């Protein structure tokens, strides 16, 4: 299936920056505050912003005719990369079991579920979808991963504009680069974006409800270890036969 618009790096850059501008702009207009998510009412602006971003990304993908490119890769990657979703699943279970988050009020918990679903769908569609596909249209696969993941990480830096301390936003940006790389590996080993969306959503939900400070370090350490694994799998991910990932069908 041929897309209506040819993927290009310029479009990838536009989508990567555009999602950040849209998300942060909406949250500023709606009065979101990253430092106060203590009540359901405080969560509504975030949920509304994510819903608008999800709809926008869906419409753009449809208009461009990029769903075949977004949903699947030309090849799957095996080897140690297959461990990434397994490790994430184990960590999610551990943090959920020890995180003491189930005492949260029901209305707030339900909003966290909604937000997690929207984050997983919209951010993956924007970055491991539209942005990555755009860069794949004109640069090597390793550069497509790098540029798309940097733009995904930079999505978190402007959180300082909606209440997050600048130092905290900077740290979150670095951690997002590691997490984005893990999600890229999940996409590559599963052959598509759906599993990455699911894991992204559940991962964020776990972080939303976690009330055990000790558990907060586990996801970070996990992605540091997985980034080391990523470097060891460089040839498998970016070898000569992996350089063109746009589905030719």
Secondary structure, 3 states (H helix, E strand, C coil): CCCCCCCCHHHHHHHHHHHHHHHHHHHHHHCCCCCCCCCHHHHHHHHHHHHHHHHHHHHHHHHHCCHHHHHECCCCCCHHHHHHHHHHHHHHHHHHHHCCCCCCCHHHHHHHHHHHHHHHHHHHHHHHHHHHHHHHCCCCHHHHHHHHHHHHHHCCHHHHHHCCCHHHHHHHHHHHHHHHHHHHHHHHHHCECHHHHHHHHHHHHHHHHCCCHHHHHHHHHHHHHHHHHHHHCHHHHHCHHHCCCCCCC
